[in-house]
Amino acid sequence: MSAAPDRTKKIRFLHDVQSVRALVASLASPRRRGRLVATLPRDDDALFWKLPSHQKKKKIVPRRARSTILTAVEREALCASKAYDVELEAATDEIVPKKLELWGASEDALDLSGKALQRDDFGVLEFLLRFNYPFRHVSLAGCYVDDAAAITLIRALRYNVVLADLHLSRTKVSDASVLVAVDVLRDDNATLASLDLRGNDISEQAAEQLARLDLSRLDGLPVQSYSRAPPTRVDLARSSLRTPQAVILRQSLLNASLLEHLDLSQNAFDARAAEIIADVVRTHPRLRFLDLSGNNIGARGLDIIALDCVAKCPWLRSLKCGDNGDLGDADALRRVLRHNTTLTRLDVTGISDERKLQASVAANRAIHHTPEAFTAFLDRRFDDPPLHSRPRGGYVCTLDYDPAFIARERQQRPAPRIVEDDNVGDSYYYYVSS
């Protein structure tokens, strides 16, 4: 019994029309089986589309103009006409359903967070993205995705008109993948609305390029809403933000001239990120509240906040920088507070000599004390007494008093405009007349 013949074909196409015609004829043949490994230069892509229509067995158009899944022949023809190496198997339509069942994919979402993906898995993912399988959300958070795999997936987005949300946080991508993503999303893709690259080794320059993209959400930040509807309050506590996200935040808040409250607590900001946040404070003269507690800015970051924010921003009223690693002795902050008269709240938990710093801030509170401020303080500290309304109007009040005192008051003063309703022990219930 003879061995089964090898059905693998390896073809190298050159820069001529005849080579592309041979590719189309091979793909259109019903007897074709096995696997095709095709390598084409970028120039041949244009030659393929210029062939006469009668020589194309299937009419193929660029993916940006199509929103349906192609047939097997069309998929292989389109992939083989690309500029970089592509490996396709004739049994792809059988492999994809098995992979999707193994991954537990839903109708419109593919969550592979934390899974150990192999090289062929990225080939399947590229296939799904390029040929518009109906997944609007794809997550690869926590997977081992290097730049080579990420670039392959991102390039497939040139032909995708379905995907809206892509998570690549906590992977191994770097600036190389970011620059390709910027190029693709700026020129060739108008569908993707959310991209998450948090937790990767990305430079500030690459983050600035990302910040210029027109996306709804970027690294967990609603950048589009910040630019279109400038907020007065930004709360990004516990959002796993680092220095690249601080760059994106600074860029997205350029037009937020009414910003008053900025909460960035419980993130992963370092001293460099503190410097970027100080730029945000200096450019927003309405900002009153800044919370950087629970980060890792250290002593250098605290000095930057003291010299660039507390000293130069008299509009800042409340500052929280506690639990930020080793804050040192805070000499810069102590020197600044000797002359500052506007900061009224300070949290620098972790400094040994915090009591003296709090004394300076307490003096500022005394300077700005007014009767209205004291009344507002009481209103915030103590709740209003409960008042229960009556169906007939007015309110029901509970009064505790000494019966002898009430008897004496009745003899000496005219009767008040109240109606006694009930007597329970020493307590009387009255309806206040309206």
Summary of the structure (lengths in Angstrom):
residues: 434
radius of gyration: 34.0
end to end distance: 109.2
largest distance: 126.2
contacts: 1262
relative contact order: 0.05
helix: 40%
strand: 15%
